């Protein structure tokens, strides 16, 4: 069972004029999930869960925001290239 934590974030009222609170909270969760994924704090699956999306939706959203969906180290990329060349 998933446990939840409630956080209180104070935002000046004038910054929320014309903004729906539900949309704002949803966006905060998405951008936080994206940031934590990029910093290798959350896995793709956990970041997607935080963002309220499935993995495919989250990967698509990352791509739409110009973020790398799959990140390889130089060594991992070299191994992938080596493998792909060997199966030709």
N, C-alpha and C positions, 0 to 999 in steps of 0.2 A: 504494500500500500504506500502511495506517495504521501509524504508529509509536506505541508506547505508552511511557509513563513510569510508573515505580513510585514511589509515595509511601509513606512510613512515617508512620503516625499513632499516637501512643501514647495509649491510653485506660486510665484506672485500671480494674483488674479488677473492683472492686465496682460499677462503672457498667455492666458487661456481664453481671451475674448474670441468668440466665434469658433472655438475648438470644442469638440465633444470629448468629455472626459474619458469615455470608454475607448475612443479612437486613440487618444493621447496615451492612455495606459497600455494599450495594445502595441503602439509604436515604440514606447519605452522598452517593453519586453523584447520586441524584435531587435532593436538596435543594441540592447544589452547582450542578447544572445549572440548576435553577429560579432560583437566586440570580444566576448568571452571565447568564442570559437576561434577567432583570429589569433588570440593570445594563447591558444592551446590550453585554456583552462577548462573548457567543456568540449566533449566529443561532438561530432556532427549530430548524433542522435539526441544527446542531452540538450544541445543548443536548439535543435528543432522543437523539442518538447517545451522548452522555456518560451520559445516564440509562438507556441500554439499551432505548430504546423507539423506535417509529417516530413520525413527526410527529403522526399522528392520536391515538395513545395518549398522547403527551406533552401535546398540547393538552387532551385530556380530563382528564389528571391535573392540569394547571394549573388548569383550571376547578373541579375537585373540591376544590382547595386554596384556592379563592377568589381566584386570581390572574388578571389580565387576560391573555387569550390573544392578542388583537390589540390593539396599542397605537397610537393615532393621536396625532399632535401636534394642536394646535388648528387649525392651517392645513390639515393633511391631512383632519381631520374636516369642516371647513368645505367643502373641495373635494368630499368624498364627498356631503355633504348637498346641495350645489349640483347635482352631477351627478344624484343620485336625483330631485330635484325636476324636473329638465329632461326626464327620461324618462317622466314621468307622463302 
